[in-house]
C-alpha cells in the first residue's frame, strides 16, 4: 500500500488538515493512532507496519468513497452511529 495514498485519505478524513490526520485515519479504521502512523511511513522507515488484509479491504472502501466524493463527516458519523447500534445488539 502506497504511504502517499494513505496520507492523502487520512488528510481527507481530517477535513483537509494535515495535523491530526493520523488520528482521523485511526478512528475511521478502528485502530490505535500508533498503528495508523506506522501505516503512513515508507516501508524502509523505522516503525513501519503494513496493513493486514482486512485493513486493506476497509481502506479500499475508504479510497473508493473518497474518489466518488462521498467520504465526508456526515458519512463517518453515520458509520460510527451504526457501529454503536451493532455493539448494543451483541
Buried (B, 14 or more C-beta within 10 A) or exposed (E): BEBEEBBBBBBBBBEEEEEBBBBBBBBBBEBEBEBBBBBBBEEEEEEBBEBEEEBEEBBEEBBEBBEEEEBBEEEBEEEEEEEEEEEEEE
